Amino acid sequence: MSVQHLIISMVCVFICLSCQERDQVYFDASFDGARLGAVKKMGVDRYEAQVRPAFEPVNPSPWYAFTVQSEKLHTIQLKLKYGKYQHRYIPKISSDGNHWQPLDTSLVRVDTIGHSATLTLKVGPEKHFVAAQEIESAEDTFFWAKQKAKENPNSQLEIAGNTVKGNPNYVLIHEQEKPKDFIVLVARQHPPEIPGGTIGFKSFYETLLSETTTAKEFRKHFNIYAFPLLNPDGADSGNWRHNANGIDLNRDWVAFSQPETQTVRDFVDHKIAEGQKIRFALDFHTSHSGPYVLVLDSINEVKTKKIIPNWIKNIESTTSLKVEVRRRSQELPYCYNFFYNTYQAEAVTYEDGDEDNRDTIKERGRIYATQLMEVLLEKSAKNEFYE
Ligand SMILES: [Zn+2]
């Protein structure tokens, strides 16, 4: 090696060492809801991490959630490698874990051939959250539910059953008197589905519990039972879809092999045994092609009290919203089919879209809840449930 080459090599080593000193970046995926594979440093300010599901087979919904911080303020590139899956969710960022915004699309480079997405992230001494959707742990949802129960004298939060890991599974109860008609809400069987499963659901529920004339009248006639997070184990483990046994809960409503689905079935059976009548059920989800509602197939729809068609007609005639309806076979082992097949209660799967504007999701929840209450009250006033 010539002296000139030796000097160049020494300078390079010096630059690299200085860069490494400047470049102390820390990733943390050890909290509830987090998920990120091992992070590898690929060069100055360049990192790679694997994003992998806990269980397979699984539908393509790669969930990632972590915090990142560094000693000094600078910019890094993080490549998320999805293996055989494709990038799906626009990254959401937050400095406090409560207020979120989508990462600007110019800072996300998706490679559909290489199955990866490279994020450009500003990092610094302040910890920043990065996640596929807003992070909502079981503690977050159940804290919200506790608040809701405190706000209303006829509400309470009860442990309805346990999960696979032995964690409590809660139901939010609103009972003004018994026996009477009731409706059931089930939320977030699928952990990443925060838009509909958490944001849409909460807005819907809060509208049912609001102080509008319609809501107050509704609660005089209907009790409300809501499971605000049916899959807390999956949510806290950062699972893409499953519970802690690797089961997709929304395919378990015929087999009832899991404690989470058994909890809902047993609870509803108990309410019916008390002499109450179930009149409607909703199951809250999120899809890349939402918003829409899954409704009963047309063969079964003719046998019903037509709550769903009237509800949709009301939404479309009183607002500018158009309701996209999709029909599914009543044979599928989905939650909403269980409510119809077992109790002949009309039911829907309520889907928001992955990247729908969050205020629009909340507004949709308010409108759909209000119009559902109107239709159920009308049926109740005409005694149509008892024909
Ligand atoms: Zn879902």
Residues whose N, C-alpha, C, O or C-beta is under 5 A from the ligand:
A	BS01	ZN	H190 E193 H285 T286
